[in-house]
Amino acid sequence: MKYEKLFQPILIGSCQLANRFAMAWMGPLGLADAEGGFNERGRDYYTERAKGGTGLIITGVTFVDNIVEEHGMPNCPCSTYNPVHFIRTAREMTERVHAFNSRIWLQMSGGFGRVTIPTNLGEFPPVAPSPIPHRWRDITCRELTIPEIKSIVRAFGDGAFNAKRAGFDGVEIHAVHEGYLIDQFAIAMFNQRTDEYGGSLENRLRFAREIVEEIKSRCGKDFPVAVRYSPKSFIKGWRDGGLPGEDFIEMGRDLAEGVTVARLLVDYGYDCLDVDVGSYDAWYWSHPPMYQEKGLYIKYAKIVRDAVDVPVICAGRMDNPDLALSAMEDGACDIISLGRPLLANPDYVNKLRSGRQAAIRPCLSCQEGCMGRIQEYSALNCAVNPAACREREWALIPALRKKKILIVGGGVAGMEAARVSALRGHQPIVCEKTGQLGGNLLPGGAPDFKEDDLALVRWFEHELHQLGVEIRLNTEVDADYIRAAKADTVLITTGSKPVTFSLGEHEKVYPAARALLGEIETGQHVVVVGGGLVGCETALWLAQQGKTVHIVEALDKILKLNAPLCHANSDMLEELIPYNGIAVHCSARAVRTTDQGLLIDTSEGRKEIQADTVLLCVGYQAERSLYEQLKYEIPDIHVIGDAKNVANIMYAIWDAYQVAGSI
């Protein structure tokens, strides 16, 4: 078997894993109950990933302290808030996980400090090692006292003891990474103390050292304690991160200190290092969007692995099994950590093991359902897997009576509706007017950094073929076609069309989709009208080809509308625009084309921009004319996806899942 090495057992302390796959921690928002235990959603969620073959489950962050730093229970589970209740609910979960020969660790946090999410801030200033600026708000953090530090250390011992009683096979400390509270103590930029917890590197690491010593004293030396660890911070300054390839002075932890810290952490007693890089000041490293390369942490994990003699876990867009295998064979890591890929596909490991790689649903790294919803709504979900974190409530129920379902449109909503309908036992028929399924995913997936959009189309094609769904390509559907089909249910998933308008008589103005699909040659000089998500991604794609690109945006900043929900995505994209030499004209309006280019009106007057091509990225318009014609005639007719309301891939998939799941 090609990937056999990924399925060899490994020992971490006293904990033996059946394979080399771990589930990376992801914020467990919505998975706790009012007393800090794991609710039914949480127990189902983690068990489903164990059932899918994952060797090690690492829970999302849980807190040990709610006194020094209040976390607004029940945002996340807490092993010390109500120990009896926590042990009862967690024990049920660990027993279910163990039934599938998986192991499970509880990730325990010492707090967020200066990076506390604004929606979770209480009435009092956030804490930190020193009076330093908060990451998100213009306030100064309060310095922790030594008694408070000691109380958090004791809470780690209590929490780990409760976790061991609950059946957890180990714990992971969150963390000397990403600039959370314990990491703030470890980094000189944040730690300006002059007592035993500040100054020298050993003093700055004293907090992390006392934690592992306390846990080992309470739970025994054989109880595994791992630590999430970032050997490099990518901090240029307060709230300012460094981009890939950018030359800057590291203000946080540099790699030289990172190697020293890694060795010290192992000397202190940590049994495993779970490696990433980044910080909240550069959090597109810690939570990598699609604009980051796959396997972006591998070279940093290799540096750490060469320096220590304990197992190293590596995450960071590791869903490509060839990339994962090469990382292990090159000695970069011992265990592959999958976070978002296991949200998208809980059966990833079993599918890979059994040679069904084509059946693995890809993660898009869009972060709309995961980090974006955590950040905005304190809810963990997945854009491409509607059942993630609600496996029981959203489980598909077989239909009592088989129905013929006519689906008009083969975009993402139509494909998902067909898949769900077929799984439930219905007979879906998909009619697509073009010669290919995919709809707006096809132009959207044209840039190299959007390759997973096209992978999602291939996955849908594979699934529909396996399910035997009838696909009618090059089929133009009108009202008479629908009437003649005599279907029990009709789903209108006709999507949306780009908004266009005239800018004069010159033949150089096109919807961006035509360039993305390769239907036109843009030439060297391109103006993109519209600075939303599509406009910025199109501009970046063109600039990466070496073209001279301008963005003309009517609002006062780019990405003001239709930006990615997750700030890691929007922040990185916004910073990549000037970094790639793209000129931006905000508060500007395109007037008309000229022989040389495009005239625009700006606050400084009228300007002419040289342009071989002008690409329009000013939004989409729902195409729902068939629904409007038939909504009073067809008893069971639904409009789904962009045809209903122009949104994004996530809502097209979720709506299709809901509607098709209820037919």
N, C-alpha and C positions, 0 to 999 in steps of 0.2 A: 504493500500500500504506500502511495506517494507520501502521505502525511503521517506515517506510522510514528515518527518521533514525537509528534504532538500528542500522542495518546499513550506515552509511557508514564508510569507512576513516578512520583517524586515525593520526598520527605521534607517537610519544613518543621524543624523541632520534632515533636512527637506526632505531628499531623501528616498522614500520608494521603496524597491526592491521587485519584484514579487516572488523571490525565493532566495536560499542561495548560488547561484553560481555566481562567478565573473570571468571575463576573465583577467588573469594576464597580466601585461604589457610585451611586447616583442619589442625589437628594431624595429622601423617602417621603416627600411631602404628600399628605393624604393617606399615608400608610400607618398612622398611629391613631390610637384611641385617646379618650379624654384623660386617662390615667397614665399615659406614657407607654402603654403596651403596644404590641403589633395588632392592628385590627385585621379583620378577615381579608380585606383587600391585600394587605401586606403579606399575610401568610400564603395566600394564593399566588401572589406575584413571585415571591422567592422560590416557592415550591415548583412553579411552572418552569423556571430556569434550571432547577436541579433535574426535573423530569426530562428536560431537553438535553441533558448530558454534561452540563458544566461541572468540572471537577471541584471547583471552589467557589462558593457564593460569599461575596463580601457585601454586607448590608450597606445601605446608605447611611449617612452620618447620624449618629445618635449622641445625645448629650449626657454628660455625667454631672453637670452643675447647672442649677437653675436659680441660684442665689446671687452669686457674684455677677453673672451675666444672665439676665432673664431671657428665655426663648419663647415665651408665649405658648405654653402647652395648650393643645397637643400637636404643635407643628410637626415635631419629630418624636420618635420613641426615646425614652429616657430610662436607663437601667437603674437609676437611683431615686426616681420620683415616687414610685410606689413599688418597691422591690417584689413584694409577693405577687402583685398583679403582673408585673413585667415578666417574672419567671414563669408564671402560668401560661401567658400567651406566647412567649418566646419558646417555651418547651414544646408546645404543640407544633410550632413551626420547625424547630430543629429536628424533631422526630420525623416529620414529613419529608424534610430535605434528606435526612439520612437514609430513608427508605429507598432512595434512588442512588445510593452509594456516592453521594456528594458530601462535601464538608462545607461548613459554614462558619464564618468569622463575623463577630460584631465589630463594626467600626465605631470608635469612641472619640468624641471631640472634646477638646479643652475649651472651645469657644471660638468666636469669630473675631472679636476685638474690633479693630478699625475697619474691617471689611463687612461688618454686620449689614445685612440687606436693609435698606431704609424702611420697608414695610414692617420689619420686625423690631425696629428701634422703639424702646419704651420712652418713659418720661425723662430718664436720666442719661447723661452722656455715656457713650460706649466706652468700654475699658480698653487698655492697651498697655504695653510695657512702660510707655512714657507718654507725656502730653504731646501727641503727634496728630496731624490732620486726619480726619476720617476720609475713607476712600470716596464716598458718594456725596456726603453733605459737608457744607462749610462750617464744621464744628470741630472742636478739639477734644480728643479722647482723654479720659481720666486714667491716671497711672494706677496700676494695681499695687496694692500693699503686699508685703511679704506674708502676713497671715492669710490673705485671700489666695495667694499662690499655693500656700501649703494646704488650704482647704480643697482646692481643685485637685491637687496631687492625691489627697486622701480619697476624694470622690472617684478618681480613676481606680483606686484599689477596690473600693466598694462596688463600683460598676462592673469591673472585671470578675470579681468574685460572684456577683449575681449572674453574669453571663455564663460563667463556667457551670454554675448550678442549673442554668436553663438549657444546657446541652451544647453551647457553642464550642467549637473545636479550637478556638483561638480568638484573639482580638487584633484589630489594626488600629493604630493611633493616628488620628487626624488632628494635626499633622505638622511635620516640619516641611510643609509645602504650601505653595500658592499664597503665602502671606497671611494665613490664619493666625490665631493668637499665639500658639506655641512657636510658629515660624517667625512671628514678629519679635519674639524674644531672641531668636537665633540670629537675626539679621541686624547688623550694626546701624543701618539707616533708620530702623524703627526703634531700636533699643538704645536709649541714651542714659540708662541707669548707671549709678556709681556704686551700688551695693553688690552683693554676691551673685546677683542675677544679671549683671551688666558688665561691660568692659571687655575682658578677654573672651575668646571664642568658647573656652570651656565654661566660663560663667554664663554666657548667653545660651549655652546648651544645657545648663543645669536643670531647667524646668523639664526638658525632654528626658534627661537622665533620671531624675527623681521619679518620673512617671513609670518608666519601665522597672525600676528597682522596687517601687511600691507594688506593682502588679505581680512581679515575680515573688515577692515576699508573701503576698496574700494567696496566690494561686499555684505556686510551685514553679521551680526552674524549668520543668518540662512543658509548661503551658505556653504555647507559641504567642509571641507578641511581635507583630510586624509594625512598620511605620510607613506612611505615605510620605515620600521624600522628593523634593525638587532640588537638584544640584545646581540649577541656574535659574535666576529670577526674571531676566529680561526687563529690568526696570531702568528707564532713562532718567526718570525723575518722578516726583509726586504725580500720580494719576497719568503717567506717560510711559508707554511701553515701546520696546524695540520690535521692529518687523523682521521677518525672515530675510537674511542677507544684508540687513542694515548695519552699518558700522557705528557703534556708539560705546560710550563708557558705561559699564555695568555699575549701577548704584546699589543693587541688591546683593545677592550671593553670586559670585562668579564661579567658574568651573574649578579653579585652583582651590578655593575654599570649599567648594562643593565636594571634592574628593576627600579632603581632610575631614569634613563633617561626616561623610558616609562611613569612614573608618572609625570615627569616634562613636557613632551610633551603634555600630556592631560591637565595639568594645564595651559599651554600656549594657549590652544584653539583648538588643533587638535581633530577632531571628530571621528577618526578611525585610528587604527594602522594596517598596512599591514605587517605581520611579515615574515621574513626569517632569516637566519644567514649566516655568511661568509664575505668574502672580496675578492678583486682582488688578494691579496697575497695568498688566499686559495679559489680560485674562483670555485673549484669543489664543494663547499658548496652552493654558490650563484646560480650556473648553474649545478645542480646535474646530473652526468652521470648515466648510469645503474649500476655502481659499488656502488652507494649510495642506502640505503634502501628506500623503498617507505614511504611516510609520514615523511620524516626526520626532518621536522620543527615542528611537532606536539607538542613534549615535550617543546619546547621553546615557542611556541604560548601559551601553557597552563600556563607557568610561567608568561608571560605578561598578559594573560587574568585574572589571579588571582589577579593581581596588579592594574588593571585599571577598570574604569566603562564605557568604550566606546566599541563599537563593534571591534572585532579583526578578521582580514582576515588571513587565513593560506594557503600557496601554498606549493610546494615541492613534486612533484610526487604523487599527490592526486587523480589520475584517478581511483583508485579502490573505487567504491561507498560504499562498506562495511567499508572501512577504513575512508572515509569521514564522514559517518554517526556516527561511533564510536567516532571520534574526536569531533563532535558537541555534542553528548550525554554526553561525558566526560567533557564538558565545556572547551575544549581547544581552541575553536574558535566559531565564529558566522557565518562565511561565508567561503566557500570553493573556493579557487582560482585555476583555471586551465589555464595554459599557453600553453605548447606544446600539451597537449591533445586536445585543441581546434584548433590548427593548423592541427592536424591529422584528427579531426572529428568535424567540426563546428556544427553538429547536436547532439552532445553528450548529452546535457541537455534534449532535447525533446525525444531522444531515451530512456534515462533512465526513464523519466516521464511516457512514454507510455509502459514500460515493454519490450523494445527491446534491452536489454543490449548486447545480442550476436551480434547485428548489429553495435556496437561501434568499429570503427577501432582503434587499440591500437597505442599509441606512444611508440617508441622503446628507447627513451632517448639516441639515437645515436648522436643527435645534428649535424648531417651532413647537413641537409637542413636549420636548424635555426641558432644556435649560430656559427657553423662552417662557414656558408656562410656569416653571418653578419661580422664575424671577418676577413675573407679573401677577400670577394667580395662586402661588404656593401649591401647585398641582403638578405631579409627574405623570406624563403620558408619552405617546409617540405618534408622529405625524402619519407614518405609513402602517402602523399597527394599532387600529382603534381599540383593541382589547387589552393593550398593555396597561397594567395596574388596575384593571377592572375585569379580570379574566372570568369571574363568576357571573357578573351582571351582564356582560356583553357576549357571553358564550352563544354560539350559533345553535339554534334548535331545529332539528329536521322538520320539514314542512309536512302537515297532515295530508295535504292534497297537492299533487304535482300540477304546476301551472306553466303555461306557455308565456314567456316574458319577452317582449320585443324591446330591445335596447337600441335607441337611435343615437349613435355617436360612440366612437371607439377611443375617446380620451381616457384620462385617469379615472374619472367617475364612472364611465361606462364599463371599463375593464373591471373595476372593483365590484360594481353591481353584478356583473356577469359571474365573477368568481364566487361571490357570496351566494348568489341565487343557485348556482350549480352545486355548491357544497351542501346546501339545504335540501337538494333533491328536485329542484325546479328544472325547466328546460329553457334556458336563456338563448336568445338569438341576437347577436350584435351586428348592427349595420353601420358601416363606416364609409363615408363618401370618398375618401382617398384610398390609396393603395397600401396604407400602413396604419397599424394601431399606434396610439401614443399621443395624438393631439398636440397640445402646447408643450408637452414634455420634450418633443423632438427639437424644436428650436431652443427651448430652455436648456437642454442638455448638450448643446453644441460646444460651449467652452470646455477646455480640458478639466477645469476645476468643478464642472458640473457632470462629470462622467457617470455618477451614480443615478442621475435622472434617466439616462439611457439604459442603465443596468436595471432600473425598476421596470421599464417597458419590456425588456427581455424577460424579466421574472414573470410579469403578467402574461406574456405570450406563452411561456412555458407552462404556467399553471392552467391557463385556459385550454391549452392543448391536452394536458394530462386529464382534465375534467371533461374533455370531449365537447366543449362549447362550440356551437356553430358560429363561424365568423364570416360575414358577407362583406368583403372589401369592394371598393369602387361601386358602392351602391348608394345612389341618391334617393333619399326617402322623402316623400311628400305625404299629404294627408290621405290621399287615396291609397297609397301603399300601406299605410298604417291600418286603414279601414279593412283592406283586403286581407291583411295578415290574421285577423280575428284572434288576436292575442288576449289572454286573460288580463294581463297587466302590460302597460306601456310605460317605459322610462325614457324621458327626454333628457339626454346627456350631450347636447349639441355644443356645449362649451361657449367660448367667446371669441370675438374677432378684434384685432387691433384697431384702435381709434386712429383714423387718418384725416388729414385735411390738406388743402392745397397751399403751396408756398410759391406759386408761380408756374411759368411754362417750362422751366428747365427740367430735363429728364434726369434728375438726380435725387429725388425724394422718394423714400421707400419705407414701409414698415420694417422694423429691425429684424423681424422673423425671416425676411427674405435673405438678408445677409447671413444670418445664423444658419440657415438651411443651405447655404452655398448657391442660391439661385441667382445672385448678382455678384459682381466684383466691385468692391468698395473703392479701390484706388488707395493712394497713400494718405490722403487728407480726408478725415471723416468728422462730421459734426453729429453728435447725438442730441436730439431734442427731447428733454425729459430726464430728470435726475433722480427718479425713483429706483427701485431695486433692479428692474429690467434694464433701465438706462445705464446705471452704474456698472452692472455686470457686463453688459454689451461693450461699454467703453473700455473696461479692464481687459476683456478678451481681445479687442482690437489693438490696444496698446501693447499687450504681450506679444503681438505679432509684429511689433516694430512700427506701427502706424502712428501718425500724428492725430491726436484725438482731442476734440473739445466737447464739453457738455454745456448745454444751454438749459437752464432751469428757471421757471417762472417764480418759484418761491425763494425765500432768502437763504436757504441751505439745501444741499442735496440730502436725499433719504429722509426728508421731512414727512413724506407720505409713502406708504407701502414699504417701509423699511422692515427688515427681519425683526421678529419679536425679540430674539435674544440679542443683547447688547454686544456680546462677543462677536457675533456675525456682523452687525451693523457698524460697530467701532472699527473692526479690521477692514471692512470694505471701504469705509469712509477714509481711512488712513492710506489704503492702497492707491486711491485715486491720485493724489498729488505725488506719492512715492513713485508711481509709474509715469510721471510726466504729463498727466492728463490735465488740460486747462479747464477750469470751471468758471462759468459765467452765471452767477445767481441773480435773482431779481431781474431777469432778462427775458425778452420775448423774441421769438423768431418772426421776422417780417416777410422776407421773400428771398428767393434765390437770385443769384447773379451769374454772369459767365464765370467769375472766379470762385464763387462760393455762396455764402449766406449772409444777408444783412440781419443784424439783431439790434433791438433797442435795449439799452441798459440805463442804469441810474446816471451814468457818465455820458450818455448820448448814444447816437447810432454808431455801430461798428460793422465792419465787414470781416468775416472769417473765411479763410481759404478752405474750400471743401470740394472734393471730387464727388462725395456722396453725403447726403443728409438722411439720417435714420430717425424715424419717429418712434419714441418710446413714451407715449403719453397716456397709456392705459388701455383697457380692454372694455368691450361692450358685450353684454350677455346676448347670446343668440337663442331666443326662446319662441320664435314665431310659430313653430309647429305646436307647441304647448298652447299658445294663445288661440290657435285655430280649433283645437280639439278639446279644450278643457271642459266644455259643457256637453261634450258628445261621448267621450270615453269614460266609463264609470271609474275605472281604476287606472289613473294616469298620474305620473309624478314628474316633476322637473328637478334635476339634481345637478350639483356642481356649479361651474361657472354659468351655466344656462339659467340657473336660479338666481345666483348672486355671485358676481366676480369676487373671488377671494384668493385662496392659495391651494397648493396640493393637499395640505392636511384636511381642510374642510371639504374638499371634493371627495376624498377617500372616506372621511368620517360620515358624511351625509349619505354616500352610497352604501356604506356598511349598515347604517341604521335603517335606511329605507328597504334595501334588499333583505336585510335580516328580519323584517317584520311582514313580508309578503306571505 
